[in-house]
Each structure stands twice: as structure tokens, then as C-alpha cells.
Amino acid sequence: MWYCRSEADLMNVVEQRIQHSQREGDFENLSGKGKPLEMVGNPHADPDEDIAYRVLAKNGFAPEWVELNKDIRFRIWRWRAALRLAWQQQQEDTERDECEKQQKWTTLLMQFEEELQDVNRKVFLNILYTCIPVNSQTLH
């Protein structure tokens, strides 16, 4: 029995087999030759799960990890925008002395850190969702 030592070895074997089949004409008389492929679903997914996800998507539902990922991306975008704005306002503040500005900035940084910790908790949860079996996930 032959074993692959690396992904590159496997790819070489696959490529060699494809080239061999092309030379032998194995691809010449395939049904549907010259016609576009009908890619209805995900060819790598379990057919039952693929059908279920398509039905759910058509009706406006998504797996929890998809919704969580959207929320994480939005929160990161909002956090970065708020941090940029706070820094800009801090730099443009001419009404306070340096001590007051530093106190205000320190308070803001603590708030930003709390928000970022919340985002990190959601990222961790999302990692767990994507690593557990699909049938134990909930849908939203």
C-alpha cells in the first residue's frame, strides 16, 4: 500500500492519475460533455444537511455560527470606528488640561477594553460552534 507523506505528494498522485486518464481518453465520452455543470448545492456537504441548509436559507434562517460571525464582524467594525473617533477627539480637545485629558482617555480605554473582551468571548463561542457537530447547533 502507498502512503502520502505530504499534501503535495497527494496532489502529485492525483495530477498524475488525471493526466493518465486524459492520455487514455477516459474523459472523451462523458455524459454532459461540453455542457455547464449544474452546481445546485455544496458537493462537499452531506446531501441531507445541504438540502436542509438551502431550505432554511430560502426562508431567511441561518446557522447560529453564521449569525454570530456577522455580529462579531459588525462589533469589530463599530469598535474600531469608535476608537478612531475617540482618539481624534482626544487629540483635538483644547478645552481640558493634559491631566484631565489623560483621565478621560484612561476611562475611555477601559470601556474599549471591556467591549473588546465581549467581542473576544463571542469569537471564542464562534470557534466552539464551528468545531462541534452541526446537528447540535441551533438555528436563528
N, C-alpha and C positions, 0 to 999 in steps of 0.2 A: 504494500500500500504506500502511496506517495503522500507526504505531508508538506504543507506550505510553511516556509519559515517566516514569511512576512506577507503583508498585504500586496506588496509589489510582485512577489512570486506568484501569488494567486492571480493577479491581474495579467501577468505574462502567460500563465497557463490558459486563462480564458481567451486572451487575444490569439494565442496560437491555435486554439480549437476553432475560433471563429474564422481565422484565415484558412485553416484546413478545410472547413465546411464550404467556404466560398470557392476554393480551388476545385472541390469535388462537385460543385454545382448544387449543393443542398438547399440553397436559398432561391433557386430559379423557379420552381414550380409551387410556390407557396400560395395558398388561397388569399385573395385580397392584395396580391402584388400590385403595386402602383397606386393603391388607394390609401387615403389617410387613415391613420389608426383612430379608432373610436375610444378615447380615454374618458370613460364615464366616471370612474372613481379612482381611488388610490390603489394601484396594483400591489402595493406592499402591505396593505392593511387586511385584517381578517374580513372576508366578504360580509359577514353579518354585522360587524361593527361599522364597516364602511357604509352600508345601507342605512343603518341607524343614524349615523352622523349626518348623512345627506338629508334624511327626513327631518331631523332636528334643525339643521341649518336652514332649510327651506321655510321652517316655521319660526325662525327668529331665536332659536336656542343655541347655546354654545357650551362646551365643557367648562367646568369651573376654572380649570387652569388657563383657558383662553381668556376668560373674563378677568381673571386675576392678573395675567400678563398685561392686558390693556390698562388696567388700573395702575400697575407698577410703572409702566412707561409714562402715563399721564402724570402721576405723582412726581416722578423724577424730573420731567419737563417743568412742572409747576415749581418744584423746589429750586431748580437751577435759575429759573426766571426771577423768583423772589429773592434769591441770594444775590444775583447780579444787581437788582434794583436796590436792595438794602445797602450793598457796597457803594453803589453810585450815590445814593442819598447821604451816606456816611461821609464820602469824600467831598460832597458839595455843601455840607452843613457848615455854615459860617456863624450861626447864632450861638452855638454852645462852645464852651472851652474844651480843651483836649481831655480833661478828666471826665467831664460829662459825656463826651463823645465815646470815650473808651468804655464807660459803664453801659451806655446804651448798646454799643456794639457787642459787648460781652453777653448782655441779656439776649440780644438777637441770635447770637451764635448758639446759645444754649437751646433756644427754641428750634433753630435749624437742626441741631444735633438730635433733638427728640423726634422731629419729623423724619429725619434720615434713619433713625433706629426703627421707626414704624415701617418705613419702606423696606429696610433690610429684613424685618420679620416677615413681610409679605413675600420677599424674594425667597427666603428660606422655605416658606409654605409652598410656594410655586415649585420649587425644586422637589419637595416631597410629592406633590401632586403628579409631577411628570415622571417620577420614579416608581410610583405604585401602580398596580394593575388598573386598567381602565374601568373594569366592572365595579370597582369600589369607589369611583368618583361620582360626585353629584353634578347635576346639570342646572344651569340658570337660564 
